[in-house]
């Protein structure tokens, strides 16, 4: 009879642990998909920036090209962090999550700043 009292709670704990593990795996997969989609969006914005920069000349073009190189470096760093997170075990991936999110936010802000600079350059030339 004492064994039944022990087995019941142990079985419940095992069930809950498996369920938490499945939730964590689902969260991880969703986070990875979201980040990949976000990186694809960043890639498109960088591509668009290259097109806009191609229409510029002189110092404006040089500045735009420098910003684009910086954006590509940041994108590459973000992609590297995401790949490192993917290589981490299920128990460790969340340790990488904050770095990946911070890199994505940094790149997004840099793209926004660049777009603002392009808009200023365009309105200044009219």
MONORSUL-V840505 format. One record per residue. RES is the residue in one letter. PSI is psi in degrees with one decimal (NA if undefined). Layout:
res->[RES/RES]
psi->[PSI/PSI]
//
This chain:
res->[X/X/X/X/X/X/X/X/X/X/X/X/X/X/X/X/X/X/X/X/X/X/X/X/X/X/X/X/X/X/X/X/X/X/X/X/X/X/X/X/X/X/X/X/X/X/X/X/X/X/X/X/X/X/X/X/X/X/X/X/X/X/X/X/X/X/X/X/X/X/X/X/X/X/X/X/X/X/X/X/X/X/X/X/X/X/X/X/X/X/X/X/X/X/X/X/X/X/X/X/X/X/X/X/X/X/X/X/X/X/X/X/X/X/X/X/X/X/X/X/X/X/X/X/X/X]
psi->[-38.0/-33.4/-36.4/-36.8/-28.8/-42.0/-39.2/-55.8/-35.3/-44.0/-40.8/-44.3/-41.1/-42.1/-45.7/-39.4/-42.1/-41.1/-42.8/-41.1/-42.3/-40.1/-41.8/-41.8/-40.1/-42.0/-42.4/-48.3/-42.9/-42.5/-44.1/-44.3/-44.2/-42.5/-41.4/-40.1/-39.9/-41.5/-40.0/-39.9/-41.2/-42.2/-42.7/-42.1/-37.0/-41.2/-45.1/-37.9/-38.7/-40.2/-43.1/-39.0/-33.0/-22.6/-7.8/168.9/165.6/-141.9/-33.2/-43.0/-42.8/-44.7/-41.2/-43.3/-40.0/-41.8/-39.5/-41.4/-42.3/-41.5/-41.3/-38.6/-42.0/-40.0/-42.6/-39.1/-42.9/-46.0/-40.4/-41.6/-39.8/-41.6/-39.6/-38.6/-41.5/-32.8/-17.5/154.2/165.5/-30.8/-20.3/-8.5/-31.2/-22.7/-27.9/-20.5/-44.1/-41.7/-41.9/-45.5/-42.1/-41.0/-39.3/-42.2/-41.3/-45.9/-43.0/-41.1/-40.7/-38.9/-41.8/-42.0/-42.1/-43.8/-37.7/-40.7/-42.3/-42.6/-39.7/-41.5/-39.9/-44.1/-26.9/-23.7/-8.3/NA]
//
